[in-house]
Amino acid sequence: MFKRTSIVNKIHVTDVSLNSVFEIGDSWSIKPRANALAVQREFERFYGDEGDFDAYPIFTMPLPKALINEHINFTRVNDSSSIYVNKIDITSVSASGVLLIGSTKVIDAESRVKHIRQLQGDPNSDIGPSNNVNAKA
C-alpha cells in the first residue's frame, strides 16, 4: 500500500463531544458510539430520574448491515507522497463523529438518538410532575 503523509499548517477545532474522535496519526480501527435522548418540552422541566435507555428499543435493537456486493473499478494517481492542507477550521464534531488527519482501515461509527416532544395540550403528552421520559416508549 502506498504511504502518504498529511501535512496541515494550522487546525482549529472548537468542540469535540458525545463520544467523538479527533485523531492525528494513523490507526487500524475507530469505532465511536453515542446514545442520546433529545427531549423537547414546551416548558422547561428537568427531573433527576430521566434517561433510562433500556426503556427504548432503538438503543438495543441490532442495526442492519449494508450488503455491498458491487465491484468498483477505479484508478488512483498520487502525484505527491504528501497531502498538503493550509488550514482546517472545525466548529464541532459530535455524536460519534470522526475528524481524522491520517489514515485508518475501518471507521464504524454509530449514533442513536431518540427524539421526544412534549407539548402542552397534546393528548399524547402529559406535561406534569409525573411525566418523565422513562414513562413512555
N, CA, C and O atoms as CSV, one atom per row, in Angstrom:
chain,resi,resn,atom,element,x,y,z
A,1,MET,N,N,0.847,-1.188,0.000
A,1,MET,CA,C,0.000,0.000,0.000
A,1,MET,C,C,0.887,1.245,0.000
A,1,MET,O,O,1.875,1.314,0.731
A,2,PHE,N,N,0.529,2.206,-0.812
A,2,PHE,CA,C,1.285,3.439,-0.947
A,2,PHE,C,C,1.057,4.316,0.280
A,2,PHE,O,O,-0.087,4.641,0.597
A,3,LYS,N,N,2.115,4.702,0.969
A,3,LYS,CA,C,2.017,5.546,2.159
A,3,LYS,C,C,2.045,7.016,1.759
A,3,LYS,O,O,2.814,7.417,0.886
A,4,ARG,N,N,1.196,7.816,2.410
A,4,ARG,CA,C,1.197,9.256,2.185
A,4,ARG,C,C,1.263,9.961,3.526
A,4,ARG,O,O,0.765,9.454,4.531
A,5,THR,N,N,1.867,11.108,3.534
A,5,THR,CA,C,1.997,11.914,4.736
A,5,THR,C,C,1.050,13.101,4.640
A,5,THR,O,O,0.993,13.779,3.614
A,6,SER,N,N,0.298,13.351,5.726
A,6,SER,CA,C,-0.604,14.504,5.781
A,6,SER,C,C,0.120,15.655,6.465
A,6,SER,O,O,0.625,15.503,7.578
A,7,ILE,N,N,0.169,16.798,5.805
A,7,ILE,CA,C,0.830,17.982,6.355
A,7,ILE,C,C,-0.216,19.086,6.455
A,7,ILE,O,O,-0.719,19.570,5.441
A,8,VAL,N,N,-0.540,19.482,7.695
A,8,VAL,CA,C,-1.542,20.511,7.950
A,8,VAL,C,C,-0.836,21.672,8.648
A,8,VAL,O,O,-0.236,21.495,9.708
A,9,ASN,N,N,-0.912,22.855,8.047
A,9,ASN,CA,C,-0.254,24.030,8.611
A,9,ASN,C,C,-0.926,24.492,9.898
A,9,ASN,O,O,-0.246,24.773,10.885
A,10,LYS,N,N,-2.266,24.575,9.898
A,10,LYS,CA,C,-2.990,25.070,11.065
A,10,LYS,C,C,-4.340,24.381,11.150
A,10,LYS,O,O,-5.020,24.194,10.141
A,11,ILE,N,N,-4.726,24.001,12.382
A,11,ILE,CA,C,-6.060,23.432,12.603
A,11,ILE,C,C,-6.657,24.058,13.851
A,11,ILE,O,O,-5.983,24.219,14.869
A,12,HIS,N,N,-7.935,24.407,13.755
A,12,HIS,CA,C,-8.660,24.944,14.905
A,12,HIS,C,C,-9.963,24.163,15.032
A,12,HIS,O,O,-10.775,24.138,14.107
A,13,VAL,N,N,-10.153,23.529,16.180
A,13,VAL,CA,C,-11.374,22.776,16.475
A,13,VAL,C,C,-11.987,23.382,17.729
A,13,VAL,O,O,-11.337,23.434,18.773
A,14,THR,N,N,-13.234,23.843,17.634
A,14,THR,CA,C,-13.889,24.480,18.772
A,14,THR,C,C,-14.409,23.460,19.774
A,14,THR,O,O,-14.254,23.651,20.980
A,15,ASP,N,N,-15.027,22.376,19.296
A,15,ASP,CA,C,-15.673,21.443,20.223
A,15,ASP,C,C,-15.645,20.020,19.682
A,15,ASP,O,O,-15.940,19.786,18.511
A,16,VAL,N,N,-15.290,19.078,20.541
A,16,VAL,CA,C,-15.391,17.645,20.255
A,16,VAL,C,C,-16.181,17.050,21.410
A,16,VAL,O,O,-15.751,17.135,22.561
A,17,SER,N,N,-17.343,16.441,21.118
A,17,SER,CA,C,-18.203,15.976,22.209
A,17,SER,C,C,-18.955,14.703,21.845
A,17,SER,O,O,-18.922,14.245,20.703
A,18,LEU,N,N,-19.630,14.145,22.836
A,18,LEU,CA,C,-20.504,12.975,22.697
A,18,LEU,C,C,-19.829,11.806,21.984
A,18,LEU,O,O,-20.295,11.362,20.934
A,19,ASN,N,N,-18.748,11.317,22.545
A,19,ASN,CA,C,-18.032,10.138,22.038
A,19,ASN,C,C,-17.490,10.317,20.630
A,19,ASN,O,O,-17.422,9.358,19.861
A,20,SER,N,N,-17.113,11.513,20.298
A,20,SER,CA,C,-16.491,11.774,19.006
A,20,SER,C,C,-14.980,11.634,19.113
A,20,SER,O,O,-14.424,11.581,20.210
A,21,VAL,N,N,-14.324,11.573,17.960
A,21,VAL,CA,C,-12.885,11.334,17.915
A,21,VAL,C,C,-12.218,12.404,17.059
A,21,VAL,O,O,-12.658,12.689,15.945
A,22,PHE,N,N,-11.159,12.989,17.591
A,22,PHE,CA,C,-10.265,13.858,16.822
A,22,PHE,C,C,-8.893,13.209,16.921
A,22,PHE,O,O,-8.258,13.237,17.975
A,23,GLU,N,N,-8.448,12.632,15.832
A,23,GLU,CA,C,-7.207,11.859,15.843
A,23,GLU,C,C,-6.227,12.402,14.816
A,23,GLU,O,O,-6.574,12.652,13.662
A,24,ILE,N,N,-5.005,12.576,15.266
A,24,ILE,CA,C,-3.915,12.946,14.374
A,24,ILE,C,C,-2.965,11.757,14.348
A,24,ILE,O,O,-2.381,11.400,15.371
A,25,GLY,N,N,-2.816,11.155,13.195
A,25,GLY,CA,C,-1.982,9.967,13.069
A,25,GLY,C,C,-2.768,8.834,12.444
A,25,GLY,O,O,-3.920,9.006,12.046
A,26,ASP,N,N,-2.147,7.695,12.362
A,26,ASP,CA,C,-2.758,6.532,11.726
A,26,ASP,C,C,-3.311,5.581,12.776
A,26,ASP,O,O,-2.832,5.535,13.909
A,27,SER,N,N,-4.319,4.830,12.382
A,27,SER,CA,C,-4.904,3.835,13.283
A,27,SER,C,C,-5.430,2.670,12.458
A,27,SER,O,O,-5.557,2.764,11.237
A,28,TRP,N,N,-5.726,1.600,13.125
A,28,TRP,CA,C,-6.308,0.442,12.460
A,28,TRP,C,C,-7.827,0.573,12.406
A,28,TRP,O,O,-8.443,0.309,11.373
A,29,SER,N,N,-8.435,0.987,13.540
A,29,SER,CA,C,-9.885,0.981,13.637
A,29,SER,C,C,-10.355,2.088,14.577
A,29,SER,O,O,-9.742,2.339,15.615
A,30,ILE,N,N,-11.451,2.745,14.199
A,30,ILE,CA,C,-12.099,3.740,15.049
A,30,ILE,C,C,-13.571,3.356,15.118
A,30,ILE,O,O,-14.233,3.241,14.087
A,31,LYS,N,N,-14.091,3.156,16.341
A,31,LYS,CA,C,-15.480,2.721,16.499
A,31,LYS,C,C,-16.197,3.532,17.584
A,31,LYS,O,O,-16.485,3.002,18.657
A,32,PRO,N,N,-16.485,4.802,17.319
A,32,PRO,CA,C,-17.193,5.595,18.328
A,32,PRO,C,C,-18.680,5.244,18.381
A,32,PRO,O,O,-19.288,4.897,17.368
A,33,ARG,N,N,-19.249,5.342,19.580
A,33,ARG,CA,C,-20.665,5.063,19.804
A,33,ARG,C,C,-21.265,6.176,20.659
A,33,ARG,O,O,-20.620,6.660,21.589
A,34,ALA,N,N,-22.501,6.587,20.348
A,34,ALA,CA,C,-23.195,7.589,21.156
A,34,ALA,C,C,-24.678,7.268,21.198
A,34,ALA,O,O,-25.291,6.971,20.173
A,35,ASN,N,N,-25.248,7.332,22.395
A,35,ASN,CA,C,-26.687,7.232,22.593
A,35,ASN,C,C,-27.158,8.539,23.214
A,35,ASN,O,O,-26.495,9.080,24.099
A,36,ALA,N,N,-28.308,9.054,22.755
A,36,ALA,CA,C,-28.807,10.322,23.290
A,36,ALA,C,C,-30.323,10.331,23.308
A,36,ALA,O,O,-30.979,9.812,22.404
A,37,LEU,N,N,-30.862,10.932,24.355
A,37,LEU,CA,C,-32.282,11.250,24.419
A,37,LEU,C,C,-32.394,12.755,24.201
A,37,LEU,O,O,-31.797,13.537,24.941
A,38,ALA,N,N,-33.149,13.158,23.198
A,38,ALA,CA,C,-33.348,14.579,22.905
A,38,ALA,C,C,-34.788,14.917,23.258
A,38,ALA,O,O,-35.705,14.646,22.482
A,39,VAL,N,N,-34.984,15.507,24.424
A,39,VAL,CA,C,-36.323,15.818,24.917
A,39,VAL,C,C,-36.586,17.303,24.717
A,39,VAL,O,O,-35.835,18.158,25.188
A,40,GLN,N,N,-37.675,17.587,24.004
A,40,GLN,CA,C,-38.082,18.972,23.787
A,40,GLN,C,C,-39.418,19.166,24.482
A,40,GLN,O,O,-40.390,18.469,24.190
A,41,ARG,N,N,-39.458,20.116,25.402
A,41,ARG,CA,C,-40.692,20.413,26.125
A,41,ARG,C,C,-41.075,21.864,25.872
A,41,ARG,O,O,-40.223,22.737,25.711
A,42,GLU,N,N,-42.371,22.089,25.841
A,42,GLU,CA,C,-42.846,23.454,25.653
A,42,GLU,C,C,-42.446,24.328,26.843
A,42,GLU,O,O,-42.140,25.510,26.686
A,43,PHE,N,N,-42.454,23.730,28.024
A,43,PHE,CA,C,-41.994,24.409,29.234
A,43,PHE,C,C,-40.848,23.601,29.810
A,43,PHE,O,O,-40.949,22.382,29.953
A,44,GLU,N,N,-39.758,24.278,30.140
A,44,GLU,CA,C,-38.586,23.570,30.647
A,44,GLU,C,C,-38.872,22.971,32.020
A,44,GLU,O,O,-39.258,23.671,32.956
A,45,ARG,N,N,-38.675,21.671,32.114
A,45,ARG,CA,C,-38.747,20.942,33.378
A,45,ARG,C,C,-37.701,19.857,33.315
A,45,ARG,O,O,-37.552,19.181,32.297
A,46,PHE,N,N,-36.982,19.694,34.395
A,46,PHE,CA,C,-35.952,18.670,34.441
A,46,PHE,C,C,-36.196,17.797,35.660
A,46,PHE,O,O,-36.376,18.297,36.771
A,47,TYR,N,N,-36.201,16.494,35.442
A,47,TYR,CA,C,-36.401,15.522,36.502
A,47,TYR,C,C,-35.103,14.755,36.688
A,47,TYR,O,O,-34.412,14.459,35.713
A,48,GLY,N,N,-34.769,14.435,37.913
A,48,GLY,CA,C,-33.498,13.773,38.195
A,48,GLY,C,C,-33.418,12.326,37.769
A,48,GLY,O,O,-32.320,11.777,37.682
A,49,ASP,N,N,-34.558,11.679,37.497
A,49,ASP,CA,C,-34.540,10.242,37.190
A,49,ASP,C,C,-34.760,9.957,35.702
A,49,ASP,O,O,-35.144,8.843,35.346
A,50,GLU,N,N,-34.530,10.919,34.847
A,50,GLU,CA,C,-34.745,10.710,33.418
A,50,GLU,C,C,-33.526,10.083,32.758
A,50,GLU,O,O,-32.398,10.226,33.229
A,51,GLY,N,N,-33.776,9.394,31.669
A,51,GLY,CA,C,-32.670,8.927,30.859
A,51,GLY,C,C,-32.409,7.446,30.898
A,51,GLY,O,O,-31.250,7.038,30.822
A,52,ASP,N,N,-33.423,6.621,31.012
A,52,ASP,CA,C,-33.235,5.170,31.002
A,52,ASP,C,C,-33.270,4.679,29.552
A,52,ASP,O,O,-34.342,4.526,28.967
A,53,PHE,N,N,-32.089,4.433,28.980
A,53,PHE,CA,C,-32.019,3.981,27.592
A,53,PHE,C,C,-32.698,2.628,27.392
A,53,PHE,O,O,-33.191,2.347,26.300
A,54,ASP,N,N,-32.733,1.788,28.421
A,54,ASP,CA,C,-33.357,0.466,28.298
A,54,ASP,C,C,-34.855,0.555,28.021
A,54,ASP,O,O,-35.450,-0.419,27.559
A,55,ALA,N,N,-35.472,1.694,28.290
A,55,ALA,CA,C,-36.906,1.860,28.050
A,55,ALA,C,C,-37.232,2.023,26.566
A,55,ALA,O,O,-38.404,1.991,26.190
A,56,TYR,N,N,-36.231,2.196,25.730
A,56,TYR,CA,C,-36.447,2.450,24.312
A,56,TYR,C,C,-35.709,1.413,23.471
A,56,TYR,O,O,-34.482,1.335,23.534
A,57,PRO,N,N,-36.430,0.617,22.685
A,57,PRO,CA,C,-35.800,-0.437,21.876
A,57,PRO,C,C,-34.766,0.082,20.874
A,57,PRO,O,O,-33.874,-0.668,20.477
A,58,ILE,N,N,-34.865,1.341,20.461
A,58,ILE,CA,C,-33.920,1.868,19.471
A,58,ILE,C,C,-32.471,1.750,19.942
A,58,ILE,O,O,-31.560,1.673,19.118
A,59,PHE,N,N,-32.251,1.735,21.260
A,59,PHE,CA,C,-30.887,1.692,21.786
A,59,PHE,C,C,-30.324,0.281,21.898
A,59,PHE,O,O,-29.122,0.116,22.105
A,60,THR,N,N,-31.169,-0.740,21.766
A,60,THR,CA,C,-30.682,-2.119,21.903
A,60,THR,C,C,-30.881,-2.965,20.651
A,60,THR,O,O,-30.226,-3.996,20.502
A,61,MET,N,N,-31.754,-2.562,19.763
A,61,MET,CA,C,-32.006,-3.376,18.571
A,61,MET,C,C,-30.783,-3.387,17.654
A,61,MET,O,O,-30.099,-2.373,17.513
A,62,PRO,N,N,-30.513,-4.532,17.033
A,62,PRO,CA,C,-29.355,-4.596,16.134
A,62,PRO,C,C,-29.597,-3.762,14.880
A,62,PRO,O,O,-30.708,-3.709,14.352
A,63,LEU,N,N,-28.546,-3.122,14.423
A,63,LEU,CA,C,-28.653,-2.338,13.196
A,63,LEU,C,C,-28.407,-3.234,11.992
A,63,LEU,O,O,-27.537,-4.103,12.033
A,64,PRO,N,N,-29.164,-3.031,10.922
A,64,PRO,CA,C,-28.904,-3.823,9.712
A,64,PRO,C,C,-27.572,-3.414,9.091
A,64,PRO,O,O,-27.222,-2.234,9.069
A,65,LYS,N,N,-26.854,-4.375,8.601
A,65,LYS,CA,C,-25.586,-4.111,7.921
A,65,LYS,C,C,-25.833,-4.055,6.420
A,65,LYS,O,O,-26.548,-4.889,5.866
A,66,ALA,N,N,-25.247,-3.083,5.782
A,66,ALA,CA,C,-25.379,-2.954,4.333
A,66,ALA,C,C,-24.583,-4.063,3.655
A,66,ALA,O,O,-23.406,-4.269,3.950
A,67,LEU,N,N,-25.229,-4.760,2.763
A,67,LEU,CA,C,-24.549,-5.796,1.996
A,67,LEU,C,C,-24.067,-5.177,0.692
A,67,LEU,O,O,-24.859,-4.882,-0.203
A,68,ILE,N,N,-22.782,-4.991,0.604
A,68,ILE,CA,C,-22.205,-4.373,-0.589
A,68,ILE,C,C,-21.523,-5.466,-1.394
A,68,ILE,O,O,-20.501,-6.012,-0.979
A,69,ASN,N,N,-22.093,-5.777,-2.537
A,69,ASN,CA,C,-21.513,-6.820,-3.381
A,69,ASN,C,C,-21.185,-6.287,-4.778
A,69,ASN,O,O,-21.014,-7.057,-5.722
A,70,GLU,N,N,-21.102,-4.993,-4.891
A,70,GLU,CA,C,-20.812,-4.357,-6.167
A,70,GLU,C,C,-19.300,-4.173,-6.315
A,70,GLU,O,O,-18.635,-3.663,-5.413
A,71,HIS,N,N,-18.775,-4.589,-7.452
A,71,HIS,CA,C,-17.353,-4.415,-7.722
A,71,HIS,C,C,-17.133,-3.035,-8.346
A,71,HIS,O,O,-17.813,-2.664,-9.303
A,72,ILE,N,N,-16.190,-2.292,-7.804
A,72,ILE,CA,C,-15.921,-0.943,-8.289
A,72,ILE,C,C,-14.489,-0.878,-8.797
A,72,ILE,O,O,-13.550,-1.217,-8.077
A,73,ASN,N,N,-14.329,-0.444,-10.036
A,73,ASN,CA,C,-13.003,-0.224,-10.611
A,73,ASN,C,C,-12.662,1.255,-10.500
A,73,ASN,O,O,-13.479,2.117,-10.827
A,74,PHE,N,N,-11.448,1.541,-10.037
A,74,PHE,CA,C,-11.013,2.925,-10.008
A,74,PHE,C,C,-9.504,2.984,-10.175
A,74,PHE,O,O,-8.783,2.015,-9.936
A,75,THR,N,N,-9.063,4.145,-10.591
A,75,THR,CA,C,-7.636,4.388,-10.765
A,75,THR,C,C,-7.232,5.544,-9.863
A,75,THR,O,O,-7.872,6.596,-9.868
A,76,ARG,N,N,-6.188,5.351,-9.103
A,76,ARG,CA,C,-5.695,6.376,-8.193
A,76,ARG,C,C,-4.358,6.887,-8.718
A,76,ARG,O,O,-3.471,6.102,-9.054
A,77,VAL,N,N,-4.223,8.195,-8.784
A,77,VAL,CA,C,-2.964,8.809,-9.197
A,77,VAL,C,C,-2.510,9.724,-8.064
A,77,VAL,O,O,-3.123,10.764,-7.821
A,78,ASN,N,N,-1.455,9.347,-7.380
A,78,ASN,CA,C,-0.893,10.165,-6.314
A,78,ASN,C,C,0.323,10.901,-6.867
A,78,ASN,O,O,1.407,10.330,-6.989
A,79,ASP,N,N,0.129,12.171,-7.197
A,79,ASP,CA,C,1.222,12.963,-7.762
A,79,ASP,C,C,2.298,13.286,-6.732
A,79,ASP,O,O,3.425,13.628,-7.089
A,80,SER,N,N,1.950,13.177,-5.468
A,80,SER,CA,C,2.892,13.516,-4.411
A,80,SER,C,C,2.772,12.490,-3.289
A,80,SER,O,O,1.720,11.876,-3.114
A,81,SER,N,N,3.833,12.310,-2.541
A,81,SER,CA,C,3.779,11.398,-1.400
A,81,SER,C,C,3.205,12.089,-0.170
A,81,SER,O,O,3.126,11.482,0.898
A,82,SER,N,N,2.801,13.358,-0.308
A,82,SER,CA,C,2.231,14.113,0.808
A,82,SER,C,C,0.926,14.775,0.400
A,82,SER,O,O,0.708,15.104,-0.766
A,83,ILE,N,N,0.070,14.961,1.391
A,83,ILE,CA,C,-1.168,15.720,1.228
A,83,ILE,C,C,-0.957,17.029,1.984
A,83,ILE,O,O,-0.724,17.010,3.192
A,84,TYR,N,N,-1.037,18.154,1.296
A,84,TYR,CA,C,-0.794,19.459,1.903
A,84,TYR,C,C,-2.113,20.191,2.110
A,84,TYR,O,O,-2.901,20.334,1.176
A,85,VAL,N,N,-2.354,20.659,3.346
A,85,VAL,CA,C,-3.541,21.444,3.678
A,85,VAL,C,C,-3.069,22.660,4.462
A,85,VAL,O,O,-2.311,22.520,5.421
A,86,ASN,N,N,-3.504,23.847,4.068
A,86,ASN,CA,C,-3.072,25.050,4.777
A,86,ASN,C,C,-3.794,25.200,6.111
A,86,ASN,O,O,-3.150,25.321,7.153
A,87,LYS,N,N,-5.144,25.193,6.089
A,87,LYS,CA,C,-5.899,25.470,7.311
A,87,LYS,C,C,-7.181,24.653,7.352
A,87,LYS,O,O,-7.875,24.512,6.344
A,88,ILE,N,N,-7.486,24.118,8.526
A,88,ILE,CA,C,-8.751,23.429,8.780
A,88,ILE,C,C,-9.410,24.149,9.946
A,88,ILE,O,O,-8.784,24.346,10.987
A,89,ASP,N,N,-10.672,24.544,9.780
A,89,ASP,CA,C,-11.417,25.233,10.831
A,89,ASP,C,C,-12.718,24.471,11.055
A,89,ASP,O,O,-13.600,24.478,10.196
A,90,ILE,N,N,-12.840,23.819,12.196
A,90,ILE,CA,C,-13.993,22.973,12.512
A,90,ILE,C,C,-14.753,23.586,13.685
A,90,ILE,O,O,-14.157,23.892,14.718
A,91,THR,N,N,-16.057,23.765,13.531
A,91,THR,CA,C,-16.880,24.264,14.630
A,91,THR,C,C,-17.150,23.165,15.644
A,91,THR,O,O,-16.963,23.371,16.844
A,92,SER,N,N,-17.596,21.982,15.171
A,92,SER,CA,C,-17.959,20.934,16.117
A,92,SER,C,C,-17.885,19.556,15.477
A,92,SER,O,O,-18.212,19.376,14.304
A,93,VAL,N,N,-17.452,18.600,16.267
A,93,VAL,CA,C,-17.516,17.181,15.917
A,93,VAL,C,C,-18.321,16.540,17.036
A,93,VAL,O,O,-17.921,16.609,18.199
A,94,SER,N,N,-19.451,15.916,16.708
A,94,SER,CA,C,-20.339,15.452,17.763
A,94,SER,C,C,-21.030,14.150,17.399
A,94,SER,O,O,-21.097,13.766,16.231
A,95,ALA,N,N,-21.544,13.476,18.426
A,95,ALA,CA,C,-22.365,12.267,18.293
A,95,ALA,C,C,-21.704,11.208,17.416
A,95,ALA,O,O,-22.230,10.843,16.364
A,96,SER,N,N,-20.564,10.726,17.852
A,96,SER,CA,C,-19.805,9.667,17.175
A,96,SER,C,C,-19.155,10.119,15.881
A,96,SER,O,O,-18.824,9.289,15.035
A,97,GLY,N,N,-18.970,11.404,15.714
A,97,GLY,CA,C,-18.279,11.907,14.531
A,97,GLY,C,C,-16.782,11.642,14.620
A,97,GLY,O,O,-16.240,11.448,15.708
A,98,VAL,N,N,-16.123,11.636,13.471
A,98,VAL,CA,C,-14.683,11.384,13.414
A,98,VAL,C,C,-14.017,12.478,12.588
A,98,VAL,O,O,-14.405,12.731,11.447
A,99,LEU,N,N,-13.017,13.122,13.169
A,99,LEU,CA,C,-12.139,14.042,12.455
A,99,LEU,C,C,-10.759,13.409,12.485
A,99,LEU,O,O,-10.144,13.293,13.545
A,100,LEU,N,N,-10.278,13.001,11.325
A,100,LEU,CA,C,-9.037,12.229,11.234
A,100,LEU,C,C,-8.061,12.904,10.287
A,100,LEU,O,O,-8.385,13.189,9.134
A,101,ILE,N,N,-6.873,13.153,10.786
A,101,ILE,CA,C,-5.770,13.590,9.935
A,101,ILE,C,C,-4.787,12.432,9.949
A,101,ILE,O,O,-4.024,12.266,10.900
A,102,GLY,N,N,-4.807,11.649,8.911
A,102,GLY,CA,C,-4.027,10.423,8.839
A,102,GLY,C,C,-4.818,9.390,8.067
A,102,GLY,O,O,-5.591,9.727,7.170
A,103,SER,N,N,-4.623,8.136,8.417
A,103,SER,CA,C,-5.369,7.082,7.729
A,103,SER,C,C,-5.819,6.032,8.730
A,103,SER,O,O,-5.227,5.864,9.796
A,104,THR,N,N,-6.874,5.337,8.360
A,104,THR,CA,C,-7.378,4.233,9.170
A,104,THR,C,C,-7.975,3.198,8.237
A,104,THR,O,O,-8.413,3.527,7.135
A,105,LYS,N,N,-7.992,1.977,8.666
A,105,LYS,CA,C,-8.543,0.889,7.859
A,105,LYS,C,C,-10.068,0.846,7.980
A,105,LYS,O,O,-10.767,0.688,6.979
A,106,VAL,N,N,-10.586,0.988,9.217
A,106,VAL,CA,C,-12.019,0.826,9.470
A,106,VAL,C,C,-12.529,1.978,10.331
A,106,VAL,O,O,-11.953,2.291,11.373
A,107,ILE,N,N,-13.614,2.604,9.884
A,107,ILE,CA,C,-14.374,3.525,10.732
A,107,ILE,C,C,-15.789,2.980,10.800
A,107,ILE,O,O,-16.468,2.865,9.780
A,108,ASP,N,N,-16.233,2.644,12.012
A,108,ASP,CA,C,-17.567,2.087,12.239
A,108,ASP,C,C,-18.233,2.931,13.323
A,108,ASP,O,O,-18.184,2.586,14.503
A,109,ALA,N,N,-18.854,4.037,12.917
A,109,ALA,CA,C,-19.454,4.975,13.861
A,109,ALA,C,C,-20.952,4.716,13.971
A,109,ALA,O,O,-21.621,4.403,12.986
A,110,GLU,N,N,-21.461,4.855,15.193
A,110,GLU,CA,C,-22.885,4.615,15.429
A,110,GLU,C,C,-23.411,5.667,16.391
A,110,GLU,O,O,-22.846,5.883,17.464
A,111,SER,N,N,-24.498,6.318,15.997
A,111,SER,CA,C,-25.158,7.306,16.839
A,111,SER,C,C,-26.651,7.013,16.824
A,111,SER,O,O,-27.279,6.973,15.767
A,112,ARG,N,N,-27.201,6.811,18.002
A,112,ARG,CA,C,-28.643,6.542,18.118
A,112,ARG,C,C,-29.268,7.645,18.961
A,112,ARG,O,O,-28.832,7.909,20.082
A,113,VAL,N,N,-30.295,8.285,18.406
A,113,VAL,CA,C,-30.943,9.397,19.088
A,113,VAL,C,C,-32.444,9.157,19.103
A,113,VAL,O,O,-33.045,8.902,18.060
A,114,LYS,N,N,-33.048,9.238,20.278
A,114,LYS,CA,C,-34.499,9.159,20.423
A,114,LYS,C,C,-35.001,10.574,20.680
A,114,LYS,O,O,-34.678,11.177,21.704
A,115,HIS,N,N,-35.796,11.106,19.743
A,115,HIS,CA,C,-36.359,12.448,19.886
A,115,HIS,C,C,-37.732,12.340,20.541
A,115,HIS,O,O,-38.579,11.567,20.093
A,116,ILE,N,N,-37.946,13.107,21.588
A,116,ILE,CA,C,-39.218,13.117,22.309
A,116,ILE,C,C,-39.694,14.562,22.382
A,116,ILE,O,O,-38.949,15.444,22.807
A,117,ARG,N,N,-40.930,14.802,21.969
A,117,ARG,CA,C,-41.510,16.138,22.036
A,117,ARG,C,C,-42.706,16.081,22.980
A,117,ARG,O,O,-43.620,15.278,22.791
A,118,GLN,N,N,-42.692,16.928,23.985
A,118,GLN,CA,C,-43.788,17.002,24.938
A,118,GLN,C,C,-44.343,18.419,24.889
A,118,GLN,O,O,-43.720,19.365,25.370
A,119,LEU,N,N,-45.536,18.545,24.295
A,119,LEU,CA,C,-46.132,19.855,24.079
A,119,LEU,C,C,-47.403,20.008,24.892
A,119,LEU,O,O,-48.161,19.051,25.053
A,120,GLN,N,N,-47.640,21.202,25.404
A,120,GLN,CA,C,-48.834,21.485,26.180
A,120,GLN,C,C,-50.059,21.339,25.291
A,120,GLN,O,O,-50.075,21.835,24.164
A,121,GLY,N,N,-51.082,20.663,25.790
A,121,GLY,CA,C,-52.296,20.466,25.026
A,121,GLY,C,C,-52.268,19.256,24.120
A,121,GLY,O,O,-53.287,18.929,23.511
A,122,ASP,N,N,-51.145,18.584,24.009
A,122,ASP,CA,C,-51.038,17.365,23.204
A,122,ASP,C,C,-51.610,16.213,24.025
A,122,ASP,O,O,-51.090,15.919,25.102
A,123,PRO,N,N,-52.684,15.539,23.539
A,123,PRO,CA,C,-53.285,14.451,24.318
A,123,PRO,C,C,-52.322,13.284,24.550
A,123,PRO,O,O,-52.528,12.499,25.475
A,124,ASN,N,N,-51.296,13.157,23.745
A,124,ASN,CA,C,-50.328,12.073,23.916
A,124,ASN,C,C,-49.161,12.468,24.809
A,124,ASN,O,O,-48.263,11.658,25.040
A,125,SER,N,N,-49.156,13.694,25.312
A,125,SER,CA,C,-48.027,14.172,26.101
A,125,SER,C,C,-48.532,14.926,27.312
A,125,SER,O,O,-48.999,16.059,27.194
A,126,ASP,N,N,-48.443,14.305,28.477
A,126,ASP,CA,C,-48.851,14.932,29.724
A,126,ASP,C,C,-47.654,15.679,30.306
A,126,ASP,O,O,-46.703,15.060,30.785
A,127,ILE,N,N,-47.703,17.012,30.264
A,127,ILE,CA,C,-46.628,17.791,30.868
A,127,ILE,C,C,-47.022,18.026,32.311
A,127,ILE,O,O,-47.882,18.855,32.611
A,128,GLY,N,N,-46.409,17.314,33.162
A,128,GLY,CA,C,-46.675,17.431,34.583
A,128,GLY,C,C,-45.591,16.744,35.373
A,128,GLY,O,O,-44.713,16.103,34.797
A,129,PRO,N,N,-45.641,16.871,36.707
A,129,PRO,CA,C,-44.563,16.328,37.518
A,129,PRO,C,C,-44.434,14.816,37.433
A,129,PRO,O,O,-43.358,14.283,37.701
A,130,SER,N,N,-45.504,14.105,37.066
A,130,SER,CA,C,-45.399,12.642,36.994
A,130,SER,C,C,-44.878,12.161,35.642
A,130,SER,O,O,-44.563,10.982,35.486
A,131,ASN,N,N,-44.786,13.051,34.677
A,131,ASN,CA,C,-44.365,12.641,33.335
A,131,ASN,C,C,-42.867,12.837,33.170
A,131,ASN,O,O,-42.367,13.961,33.214
A,132,ASN,N,N,-42.162,11.738,32.980
A,132,ASN,CA,C,-40.749,11.847,32.645
A,132,ASN,C,C,-40.491,10.960,31.446
A,132,ASN,O,O,-41.360,10.181,31.055
A,133,VAL,N,N,-39.330,11.064,30.866
A,133,VAL,CA,C,-39.072,10.342,29.626
A,133,VAL,C,C,-38.971,8.844,29.826
A,133,VAL,O,O,-38.941,8.101,28.846
A,134,ASN,N,N,-38.916,8.373,31.073
A,134,ASN,CA,C,-38.909,6.934,31.317
A,134,ASN,C,C,-40.307,6.343,31.218
A,134,ASN,O,O,-40.464,5.133,31.055
A,135,ALA,N,N,-41.327,7.200,31.316
A,135,ALA,CA,C,-42.687,6.706,31.392
A,135,ALA,C,C,-43.271,6.304,30.051
A,135,ALA,O,O,-44.242,5.549,30.013
A,136,LYS,N,N,-42.710,6.786,28.948
A,136,LYS,CA,C,-43.263,6.492,27.626
A,136,LYS,C,C,-42.193,5.905,26.731
A,136,LYS,O,O,-41.031,6.304,26.804
A,137,ALA,N,N,-42.575,4.961,25.889
A,137,ALA,CA,C,-41.597,4.381,24.955
A,137,ALA,C,C,-41.845,4.810,23.574
A,137,ALA,O,O,-41.116,4.415,22.664
